[in-house]
Amino acid sequence: MDPNDQAHRAEFLTSTPEADLHTPRPRVAPVEVDLAALSHSGRIRPNNEDHYLVVRAGRYLRTWMTNLPEGSVPREFEETVYGMAVADGIGGRAAGEVASRLALTLLVELVLDTPDWIFSLDEPELMEVFHRAAWRFRAVNAALLERARHDPTLAGMGTTLTVAMSLGPLLTVVYVGDSRVYLLRGRELHRLTRDHTLAQELADLGRLPAEDVATNALRNVLTEAIGLWEEGGEPDVRRLPLADGDRLLLCTDGLTEMVDDATIAAELGRDRSAAEVCQALLDLALVNGGLDNVTIIVAGYRIPEGP
């Protein structure tokens, strides 16, 4: 062994606190998630430019054989992340469909190319999760722009991109565009995203009454999107704790243009499975006109009390 390597190893061991070697890190409490998703072209559009993705990832250990005393190591251990994403394509012909599909597939490739996945609720690791999420959105934006430069038929393509990730009782939301995330807690519906539209921007500046945003023609003019502008991939990121009984909804504007928030809250609050809620919301969007593609993801959370 190189003497310098040996000295470095000795320095590392002597500088490592005893507690760090023997005190296990806090583990993420197991959470039960009821998940379902649906997508439909609607009653008017000839093709579906929406895409969605639901994934489950984790780290896992099972002890097969050992002569260690019982309880020294866990028999089975698992920490799980649930990821949900919706993308609403923008562009003529099939360009929007290509943009939303590419956004999700490229996002997954970037995640798979990351050598160290983070499964921790500690503050430093969470900040790294935020940084990585923002970097991936920017990378997807650059890739879509580059693809359009080399294929004139895809000129002007773009997409919204909204992602929600839950690790144990902690939720992280990352988004660009106007595909929304809602949280139903008890009987109260909370919108976790802010539409990146000109109407919403005018309302934020006090130039448009907040109650008029939902009907203003500028509500469909995006101020942020993936693939349309060089700087368009900068997402908003937020996190919040989940509670037992929470229900999460990710959706494209094909739902929110056809179904108001009060009705969405009522459907999410019904004692039904996630799959039944998805179907009920889709049916309402279609009955009310189905003027756009509709994509819905519903997740219901069962979170045990802490020790």
VOBA-1610 file (N, C-alpha, C; in pm, whole numbers, padded with zeros to 5 digits, always signed):
BEGIN
Met+00086-00121+00000Met+00000+00000+00000Met+00088+00124+00000Asp+00052+00222-00078Asp+00123+00349-00081Asp+00114+00415+00057Pro+00229+00459+00115Pro+00227+00520+00248Pro+00133+00640+00256Asn+00123+00717+00144Asn+00032+00832+00144Asn-00112+00789+00156Asp-00147+00677+00085Asp-00283+00624+00096Asp-00313+00579+00237Gln-00213+00512+00299Gln-00231+00462+00435Gln-00251+00578+00532Ala-00170+00687+00512Ala-00184+00803+00600Ala-00320+00868+00584His-00368+00876+00457His-00499+00936+00431His-00610+00856+00497Arg-00598+00723+00490Arg-00700+00637+00550Arg-00700+00654+00701Ala-00581+00662+00761Ala-00572+00679+00906Ala-00632+00812+00948Glu-00607+00917+00867Glu-00663+01048+00897Glu-00814+01046+00890Phe-00869+00975+00789Phe-01014+00966+00774Phe-01076+00898+00894Leu-01017+00786+00939Leu-01074+00710+01049Leu-01069+00789+01179Thr-00958+00858+01203Thr-00946+00931+01328Thr-01033+01055+01330Ser-01068+01106+01212Ser-01150+01227+01208Ser-01299+01197+01201Thr-01335+01069+01190Thr-01475+01029+01183Thr-01530+01012+01323Pro-01632+01088+01364Pro-01687+01075+01500Pro-01736+00932+01525Glu-01717+00888+01648Glu-01760+00754+01685Glu-01909+00734+01660Ala-01986+00838+01686Ala-02131+00826+01667Ala-02166+00801+01522Asp-02090+00862+01430Asp-02120+00845+01289Asp-02102+00702+01245Leu-02013+00628+01311Leu-01986+00489+01273Leu-02091+00393+01327His-02159+00432+01435His-02246+00334+01502His-02391+00378+01511Thr-02421+00506+01485Thr-02559+00552+01493Thr-02622+00549+01355Pro-02725+00464+01335Pro-02787+00457+01201Pro-02858+00587+01168Arg-02860+00620+01039Arg-02932+00738+00994Arg-03081+00713+01005Pro-03159+00819+01024Pro-03306+00801+01029Pro-03357+00740+00898Arg-03447+00646+00912Arg-03503+00579+00794Arg-03637+00641+00756Val-03667+00634+00628Val-03793+00687+00578Val-03906+00591+00613Ala-04011+00643+00675Ala-04124+00558+00714Ala-04192+00501+00592Pro-04236+00375+00599Pro-04306+00316+00484Pro-04440+00384+00461Val-04470+00406+00335Val-04593+00476+00297Val-04666+00392+00193Glu-04798+00380+00208Glu-04880+00311+00108Glu-04937+00415+00012Val-04922+00388-00118Val-04970+00481-00219Val-05061+00408-00316Asp-05182+00460-00332Asp-05278+00409-00431Asp-05270+00499-00552Leu-05221+00445-00664Leu-05191+00525-00783Leu-05271+00480-00903Ala-05312+00576-00985Ala-05379+00546-01111Ala-05359+00662-01207Ala-05368+00633-01337Ala-05350+00737-01439Ala-05434+00704-01561Leu-05480+00811-01629Leu-05555+00797-01753Leu-05519+00912-01847Ser-05527+00886-01977Ser-05510+00992-02076Ser-05605+00967-02191His-05661+01075-02245His-05763+01065-02350His-05746+01182-02445Ser-05770+01159-02572Ser-05753+01266-02672Ser-05862+01371-02664Gly-05972+01343-02592Gly-06085+01436-02587Gly-06179+01415-02704Arg-06277+01505-02717Arg-06380+01488-02820Arg-06352+01566-02948Ile-06252+01654-02946Ile-06228+01742-03061Ile-06095+01713-03130Arg-05990+01698-03053Arg-05856+01682-03109Arg-05841+01546-03177Pro-05776+01541-03295Pro-05760+01414-03364Pro-05653+01324-03303Asn-05558+01383-03229Asn-05453+01301-03168Asn-05427+01350-03025Asn-05361+01268-02948Asn-05333+01299-02808Asn-05189+01347-02797Glu-05170+01475-02764Glu-05036+01531-02747Glu-04990+01527-02602Asp-05073+01471-02513Asp-05035+01452-02373Asp-04962+01320-02355His-04867+01318-02263His-04807+01193-02217His-04793+01198-02065Tyr-04796+01080-02004Tyr-04776+01074-01858Tyr-04681+00960-01825Leu-04630+00964-01704Leu-04537+00861-01658Leu-04552+00848-01507Val-04561+00724-01461Val-04562+00695-01318Val-04455+00589-01292Val-04363+00617-01199Val-04256+00522-01171Val-04244+00500-01021Arg-04186+00386-00989Arg-04155+00353-00849Arg-04009+00311-00846Ala-03930+00375-00763Ala-03788+00344-00753Ala-03750+00332-00607Gly-03640+00264-00581Gly-03601+00250-00441Gly-03468+00181-00423Arg-03429+00173-00299Arg-03313+00091-00264Arg-03363-00019-00171Tyr-03302-00135-00184Tyr-03360-00255-00124Tyr-03250-00345-00071Leu-03273-00402+00045Leu-03180-00499+00105Leu-03258-00610+00171Arg-03214-00733+00150Arg-03271-00848+00220Arg-03157-00935+00272Thr-03161-00965+00400Thr-03059-01052+00458Thr-03095-01197+00428Trp-03005-01265+00357Trp-03029-01405+00323Trp-02972-01499+00428Met-02847-01478+00463Met-02780-01568+00558Met-02687-01488+00646Thr-02684-01517+00774Thr-02592-01453+00867Thr-02590-01529+00997Asn-02478-01516+01072Asn-02477-01568+01208Asn-02467-01454+01310Leu-02496-01333+01264Leu-02504-01220+01355Leu-02622-01237+01449Pro-02613-01182+01570Pro-02727-01191+01662Pro-02852-01129+01602Glu-02967-01185+01636Glu-03095-01136+01585Glu-03110-00987+01615Gly-03146-00912+01513Gly-03166-00769+01529Gly-03043-00685+01498Ser-02930-00748+01472Ser-02809-00671+01441Ser-02821-00600+01307Val-02881-00668+01212Val-02905-00609+01081Val-03050-00637+01043Pro-03111-00553+00961Pro-03251-00578+00925Pro-03266-00701+00837Arg-03374-00775+00857Arg-03404-00886+00767Arg-03441-00834+00628Glu-03513-00724+00626Glu-03554-00666+00499Glu-03563-00515+00515Phe-03517-00443+00414Phe-03516-00298+00419Phe-03548-00243+00281Glu-03633-00140+00277Glu-03665-00078+00149Glu-03704+00067+00171Glu-03651+00156+00088Glu-03695+00294+00081Glu-03741+00321-00062Thr-03858+00383-00074Thr-03922+00392-00205Thr-03956+00536-00240Val-03928+00571-00363Val-03968+00699-00420Val-04075+00672-00526Tyr-04182+00750-00523Tyr-04284+00745-00627Tyr-04271+00871-00711Gly-04260+00853-00841Gly-04247+00966-00933Gly-04364+00970-01029Met-04422+01087-01049Met-04536+01106-01139Met-04508+01228-01227Ala-04539+01218-01355Ala-04512+01329-01446Ala-04619+01336-01554Val-04655+01459-01591Val-04744+01483-01705Val-04679+01587-01795Ala-04700+01572-01925Ala-04646+01666-02024Ala-04753+01690-02129Asp-04782+01816-02155Asp-04885+01857-02250Asp-04815+01923-02368Gly-04815+01855-02483Gly-04740+01901-02598Gly-04799+02023-02665Ile-04711+02103-02725Ile-04748+02225-02797Ile-04686+02219-02935Gly-04762+02256-03038Gly-04705+02260-03172Gly-04799+02198-03274Gly-04783+02240-03398Gly-04870+02191-03505Gly-04839+02048-03543Arg-04932+01989-03615Arg-04921+01851-03664Arg-04890+01758-03547Ala-04783+01678-03558Ala-04750+01586-03450Ala-04640+01639-03360Ala-04599+01767-03380Ala-04484+01820-03306Ala-04507+01820-03156Gly-04627+01857-03112Gly-04656+01858-02970Gly-04648+01720-02909Glu-04698+01622-02981Glu-04692+01484-02934Glu-04547+01439-02920Val-04462+01477-03017Val-04320+01443-03010Val-04255+01512-02891Ala-04286+01639-02871Ala-04224+01715-02762Ala-04254+01656-02626Ser-04381+01624-02599Ser-04417+01570-02468Ser-04357+01432-02447Arg-04354+01352-02553Arg-04294+01219-02540Arg-04144+01228-02514Leu-04076+01315-02592Leu-03932+01330-02573Leu-03898+01384-02435Ala-03978+01477-02386Ala-03950+01536-02255Ala-03946+01429-02146Leu-04042+01338-02149Leu-04048+01234-02046Leu-03938+01129-02066Thr-03915+01089-02189Thr-03813+00986-02212Thr-03674+01041-02181Leu-03647+01165-02218Leu-03517+01225-02187Leu-03499+01243-02037Leu-03605+01280-01969Leu-03597+01297-01824Leu-03559+01166-01756Val-03619+01056-01801Val-03586+00926-01743Val-03441+00889-01774Glu-03395+00915-01895Glu-03256+00886-01930Glu-03160+00962-01840Leu-03190+01088-01812Leu-03104+01168-01725Leu-03101+01112-01583Val-03215+01066-01535Val-03220+01005-01402Val-03137+00877-01399Leu-03154+00794-01502Leu-03081+00667-01506Leu-02930+00688-01520Asp-02891+00800-01580Asp-02749+00829-01595Asp-02686+00887-01468Thr-02767+00915-01368Thr-02714+00968-01242Thr-02659+00852-01159Pro-02530+00853-01125Pro-02472+00737-01059Pro-02516+00718-00914Asp-02551+00826-00845Asp-02590+00814-00704Asp-02729+00871-00685Trp-02823+00783-00660Trp-02959+00825-00633Trp-02972+00859-00485Ile-03047+00964-00456Ile-03057+01012-00318Ile-03187+00962-00256Phe-03173+00893-00145Phe-03288+00847-00067Phe-03268+00895+00077Ser-03292+01022+00098Ser-03268+01081+00228Ser-03357+01202+00245Leu-03398+01227+00370Leu-03476+01345+00401Leu-03391+01454+00465Asp-03259+01432+00473Asp-03171+01532+00532Asp-03161+01654+00443Glu-03143+01771+00503Glu-03145+01897+00430Glu-03040+01905+00318Pro-02913+01869+00342Pro-02815+01881+00231Pro-02853+01798+00110Glu-02899+01676+00133Glu-02938+01590+00022Glu-03061+01644-00051Leu-03155+01702+00025Leu-03274+01757-00038Leu-03239+01874-00129Met-03145+01957-00087Met-03103+02067-00172Met-03039+02015-00300Glu-02967+01905-00289Glu-02908+01846-00409Glu-03017+01791-00502Val-03123+01735-00445Val-03236+01689-00526Val-03294+01806-00605Phe-03311+01921-00540Phe-03364+02039-00608Phe-03273+02082-00723His-03142+02086-00695His-03047+02129-00797His-03049+02034-00917Arg-03055+01906-00889Arg-03056+01808-00998Arg-03184+01819-01080Ala-03296+01836-01013Ala-03423+01848-01086Ala-03420+01968-01180Ala-03372+02082-01131Ala-03365+02201-01215Ala-03270+02180-01332Trp-03157+02117-01305Trp-03059+02092-01413Trp-03119+01999-01518Arg-03193+01898-01476Arg-03253+01805-01574Arg-03356+01876-01660Phe-03436+01962-01602Phe-03533+02037-01683Phe-03462+02122-01787Arg-03355+02188-01746Arg-03280+02270-01841Arg-03219+02184-01952Ala-03171+02066-01914Ala-03112+01976-02013Ala-03216+01925-02112Val-03336+01893-02064Val-03443+01850-02153Val-03482+01963-02246Asn-03489+02084-02194Asn-03521+02201-02277Asn-03419+02216-02389Ala-03291+02206-02356Ala-03185+02221-02457Ala-03193+02110-02561Ala-03224+01989-02518Ala-03232+01876-02611Ala-03347+01893-02710Leu-03462+01943-02662Leu-03576+01965-02752Leu-03545+02076-02853Leu-03480+02181-02808Leu-03442+02288-02899Leu-03348+02236-03007Glu-03252+02154-02966Glu-03157+02099-03061Glu-03225+02007-03161Arg-03319+01926-03113Arg-03393+01836-03203Arg-03471+01916-03308Ala-03534+02025-03266Ala-03613+02106-03359Ala-03524+02175-03462Arg-03402+02211-03421Arg-03310+02275-03517Arg-03274+02181-03631His-03268+02051-03602His-03227+01954-03702His-03345+01893-03778Asp-03466+01924-03737Asp-03585+01868-03803Asp-03687+01980-03821Pro-03694+02040-03940Pro-03785+02152-03963Pro-03931+02120-03935Thr-03970+01993-03947Thr-04109+01958-03922Thr-04146+01973-03774Leu-04046+01984-03688Leu-04070+01997-03545Leu-04051+02140-03496Ala-04032+02233-03587Ala-04012+02372-03548Ala-04131+02423-03467Gly-04103+02490-03358Gly-04209+02543-03273Gly-04267+02444-03174Met-04211+02324-03168Met-04265+02228-03072Met-04221+02264-02930Gly-04305+02229-02836Gly-04274+02252-02696Gly-04369+02171-02610Thr-04353+02181-02480Thr-04438+02104-02391Thr-04434+02163-02250Thr-04542+02145-02178Thr-04537+02165-02034Thr-04469+02043-01974Leu-04422+02055-01853Leu-04362+01941-01785Leu-04380+01961-01636Thr-04456+01872-01575Thr-04486+01879-01433Thr-04455+01746-01368Val-04373+01749-01264Val-04326+01627-01197Val-04352+01639-01048Ala-04402+01531-00989Ala-04416+01522-00843Ala-04345+01396-00797Met-04263+01410-00692Met-04189+01296-00637Met-04216+01290-00487Ser-04251+01172-00438Ser-04270+01156-00294Ser-04174+01051-00240Leu-04104+01089-00135Leu-04017+00998-00060Leu-04068+00996+00081Gly-04126+00882+00121Gly-04189+00878+00251Gly-04296+00985+00258Pro-04294+01068+00364Pro-04397+01171+00380Pro-04358+01307+00321Leu-04257+01312+00236Leu-04213+01439+00180Leu-04240+01442+00031Leu-04303+01551-00016Leu-04338+01568-00156Leu-04256+01682-00216Thr-04202+01658-00337Thr-04133+01760-00413Thr-04204+01776-00547Val-04231+01901-00584Val-04301+01932-00709Val-04209+02021-00793Val-04190+01983-00920Val-04106+02058-01012Val-04188+02076-01140Tyr-04197+02201-01191Tyr-04286+02219-01306Tyr-04250+02341-01390Val-04287+02331-01517Val-04282+02441-01613Val-04411+02433-01694Gly-04483+02544-01706Gly-04606+02545-01786Gly-04730+02553-01701Asp-04841+02500-01753Asp-04969+02513-01683Asp-05035+02379-01653Ser-04959+02270-01656Ser-05012+02142-01609Ser-05000+02142-01456Arg-05110+02121-01389Arg-05119+02151-01246Arg-05099+02031-01156Val-05068+02063-01029Val-05069+01966-00920Val-05161+02020-00812Tyr-05254+01937-00767Tyr-05344+01970-00659Tyr-05322+01873-00543Leu-05346+01923-00423Leu-05343+01838-00303Leu-05474+01856-00228Leu-05544+01744-00206Leu-05664+01747-00124Leu-05627+01698+00015Arg-05646+01784+00113Arg-05622+01747+00254Arg-05749+01772+00331Gly-05806+01664+00383Gly-05938+01677+00443Gly-06038+01713+00335Arg-06107+01824+00352Arg-06203+01871+00251Arg-06149+01990+00172Glu-06024+02027+00197Glu-05970+02148+00137Glu-05875+02115+00022Leu-05898+02179-00091Leu-05815+02159-00210Leu-05712+02270-00219His-05585+02232-00235His-05475+02326-00247His-05411+02308-00385Arg-05392+02418-00457Arg-05318+02410-00582Arg-05170+02433-00550Leu-05087+02336-00586Leu-04945+02342-00552Leu-04861+02407-00661Thr-04921+02436-00773Thr-04849+02496-00885Thr-04913+02631-00920Arg-04834+02714-00985Arg-04882+02843-01035Arg-04868+02840-01186Asp-04978+02861-01258Asp-04974+02855-01404Asp-04873+02955-01461His-04788+02907-01550His-04696+02996-01620His-04766+03046-01747Thr-04863+03134-01727Thr-04939+03190-01838Thr-04941+03342-01827Leu-04972+03407-01939Leu-04975+03553-01940Leu-05087+03606-01851Ala-05200+03539-01849Ala-05311+03583-01764Ala-05271+03578-01616Gln-05204+03469-01575Gln-05162+03458-01436Gln-05056+03562-01403Glu-04967+03588-01498Glu-04864+03689-01475Glu-04925+03827-01457Leu-05026+03861-01538Leu-05094+03989-01523Leu-05166+03998-01389Ala-05224+03887-01345Ala-05291+03885-01215Ala-05189+03905-01103Asp-05073+03842-01115Asp-04969+03858-01013Asp-04921+04003-01004Leu-04924+04073-01118Leu-04881+04213-01122Leu-04994+04309-01084Gly-05113+04256-01057Gly-05227+04339-01020Gly-05297+04404-01136Arg-05269+04358-01257Arg-05330+04418-01376Arg-05453+04341-01424Leu-05483+04232-01359Leu-05600+04151-01394Leu-05656+04092-01265Pro-05786+04107-01241Pro-05845+04048-01120Pro-05823+03897-01115Ala-05787+03846-01000Ala-05758+03703-00988Ala-05876+03617-01031Glu-05998+03665-01004Glu-06116+03586-01039Glu-06140+03580-01190Asp-06072+03666-01266Asp-06090+03667-01412Asp-05989+03580-01486Val-05890+03528-01415Val-05784+03451-01483Val-05841+03329-01554Ala-05934+03261-01490Ala-05986+03134-01545Ala-06061+03152-01675Thr-06109+03273-01705Thr-06185+03295-01827Thr-06116+03389-01925Asn-06006+03448-01887Asn-05936+03541-01975Asn-05870+03466-02090Ala-05875+03523-02210Ala-05818+03456-02328Ala-05668+03432-02314Leu-05601+03515-02234Leu-05456+03502-02219Leu-05416+03387-02126Arg-05515+03317-02070Arg-05483+03201-01985Arg-05419+03088-02063Asn-05433+03090-02195Asn-05376+02984-02278Asn-05242+03024-02340Val-05193+03144-02307Val-05065+03190-02360Val-04957+03161-02256Leu-04871+03065-02284Leu-04768+03025-02189Leu-04653+03126-02186Thr-04605+03152-02065Thr-04486+03236-02048Thr-04362+03151-02022Glu-04381+03024-01988Glu-04272+02929-01967Glu-04314+02796-02027Ala-04222+02730-02097Ala-04249+02598-02153Ala-04116+02533-02187Ile-04118+02402-02200Ile-03998+02328-02238Ile-03990+02323-02391Gly-03875+02363-02446Gly-03850+02348-02588Gly-03882+02467-02676Leu-03936+02574-02619Leu-03975+02689-02700Leu-03870+02799-02699Trp-03803+02817-02585Trp-03705+02924-02571Trp-03581+02870-02501Glu-03469+02936-02525Glu-03343+02894-02463Glu-03354+02893-02311Glu-03424+02992-02256Glu-03433+03002-02110Glu-03562+02938-02057Gly-03632+02864-02139Gly-03764+02812-02100Gly-03762+02693-02008Gly-03645+02638-01978Gly-03642+02516-01898Gly-03620+02539-01750Glu-03630+02664-01703Glu-03607+02692-01562Glu-03736+02667-01484Pro-03739+02561-01402Pro-03865+02525-01336Pro-03884+02595-01202Asp-04008+02595-01157Asp-04039+02626-01018Asp-04030+02496-00940Val-03975+02504-00819Val-03958+02385-00734Val-04012+02417-00595Arg-04089+02325-00540Arg-04135+02341-00403Arg-04146+02205-00336Arg-04142+02205-00205Arg-04159+02081-00130Arg-04251+02107-00013Leu-04314+02001+00035Leu-04402+02011+00150Leu-04424+01872+00208Pro-04458+01866+00336Pro-04484+01736+00398Pro-04623+01686+00361Leu-04633+01555+00344Leu-04762+01492+00321Leu-04820+01445+00455Ala-04951+01429+00458Ala-05019+01380+00578Ala-05103+01258+00540Asp-05133+01178+00640Asp-05214+01059+00617Asp-05350+01099+00559Gly-05390+01031+00451Gly-05517+01060+00388Gly-05510+01161+00275Asp-05394+01222+00254Asp-05380+01318+00143Asp-05404+01251+00010Arg-05459+01330-00084Arg-05475+01283-00221Arg-05412+01386-00314Leu-05334+01336-00409Leu-05261+01420-00501Leu-05319+01403-00641Leu-05327+01513-00715Leu-05374+01511-00854Leu-05276+01586-00942Leu-05226+01521-01046Leu-05152+01586-01154Leu-05241+01583-01276Cys-05247+01694-01351Cys-05337+01694-01467Cys-05294+01800-01568Thr-05333+01780-01691Thr-05315+01881-01795Thr-05438+01971-01798Asp-05428+02080-01876Asp-05539+02176-01874Asp-05662+02124-01946Gly-05653+02009-02011Gly-05773+01947-02066Gly-05873+01910-01959Leu-05825+01889-01836Leu-05916+01867-01723Leu-05959+02001-01662Thr-05862+02087-01630Thr-05895+02208-01555Thr-05974+02310-01637Glu-05967+02302-01770Glu-06050+02390-01853Glu-06195+02343-01856Met-06218+02216-01828Met-06353+02159-01838Met-06419+02136-01702Val-06340+02126-01597Val-06393+02092-01464Val-06338+02192-01363Asp-06426+02257-01287Asp-06381+02360-01193Asp-06321+02297-01067Asp-06252+02381-00989Asp-06181+02331-00871Asp-06275+02270-00768Ala-06394+02328-00752Ala-06488+02275-00653Ala-06530+02133-00688Thr-06553+02108-00816Thr-06592+01974-00860Thr-06474+01877-00846Ile-06355+01923-00880Ile-06235+01840-00863Ile-06220+01800-00716Ala-06238+01896-00626Ala-06227+01867-00483Ala-06330+01763-00440Ala-06452+01778-00488Ala-06558+01684-00451Ala-06526+01543-00498Glu-06474+01529-00620Glu-06441+01395-00672Glu-06322+01335-00598Leu-06220+01416-00570Leu-06104+01365-00497Leu-06143+01323-00355Gly-06245+01387-00300Gly-06286+01358-00164Gly-06377+01238-00147Arg-06421+01181-00258Arg-06509+01064-00248Arg-06430+00941-00204Asp-06499+00851-00135Asp-06436+00727-00086Asp-06429+00627-00201Arg-06335+00651-00291Arg-06316+00566-00407Arg-06168+00540-00427Ser-06136+00440-00506Ser-05997+00413-00539Ser-05943+00521-00631Ala-05811+00528-00643Ala-05750+00624-00734Ala-05797+00601-00877Ala-05812+00476-00916Ala-05857+00445-01051Ala-05999+00495-01075Glu-06086+00480-00976Glu-06224+00526-00990Glu-06231+00679-00997Val-06147+00746-00919Val-06144+00893-00922Val-06094+00942-01058Cys-05990+00878-01111Cys-05939+00914-01244Cys-06050+00904-01348Gln-06122+00794-01347Gln-06228+00773-01445Gln-06340+00875-01429Ala-06376+00905-01305Ala-06483+01002-01281Ala-06444+01140-01332Leu-06320+01181-01308Leu-06274+01312-01354Leu-06267+01316-01507Leu-06218+01210-01568Leu-06213+01204-01714Leu-06354+01212-01773Asp-06447+01139-01716Asp-06585+01141-01765Asp-06644+01281-01758Leu-06616+01353-01650Leu-06666+01489-01636Leu-06607+01582-01742Ala-06478+01567-01767Ala-06414+01650-01870Ala-06475+01626-02006Leu-06505+01501-02036Leu-06563+01467-02166Leu-06709+01513-02176Val-06784+01495-02071Val-06924+01539-02069Val-06934+01690-02085Asn-06837+01761-02027Asn-06840+01908-02033Asn-06782+01964-02162Gly-06748+01877-02255Gly-06703+01924-02386Gly-06581+01853-02439Gly-06488+01814-02352Gly-06368+01744-02397Gly-06295+01816-02508Leu-06274+01949-02491Leu-06220+02030-02599Leu-06070+02010-02620Asp-06004+01945-02527Asp-05859+01925-02537Asp-05825+01785-02486Asn-05700+01746-02509Asn-05652+01621-02452Asn-05660+01629-02299Val-05689+01517-02237Val-05706+01512-02091Val-05614+01406-02034Thr-05531+01446-01938Thr-05444+01350-01870Thr-05454+01372-01720Ile-05468+01262-01647Ile-05494+01267-01503Ile-05410+01160-01433Ile-05344+01199-01325Ile-05279+01104-01234Ile-05332+01134-01094Val-05374+01030-01024Val-05423+01044-00887Val-05343+00953-00796Ala-05299+01006-00681Ala-05225+00927-00582Ala-05286+00952-00445Gly-05322+00845-00376Gly-05374+00855-00239Gly-05271+00800-00142Tyr-05249+00870-00031Tyr-05141+00836+00062Tyr-05194+00787+00196Arg-05135+00676+00242Arg-05158+00625+00377Arg-05023+00627+00447Ile-05013+00714+00546Ile-04885+00737+00612Ile-04898+00702+00760Pro-04822+00603+00808Pro-04834+00564+00949Pro-04780+00672+01041Glu-04830+00673+01164Glu-04777+00766+01263Glu-04634+00730+01297Gly-04555+00832+01326Gly-04415+00809+01363Gly-04406+00741+01498Pro-04283+00693+01533Pro-04264+00625+01660Pro-04285+00720+01777
//
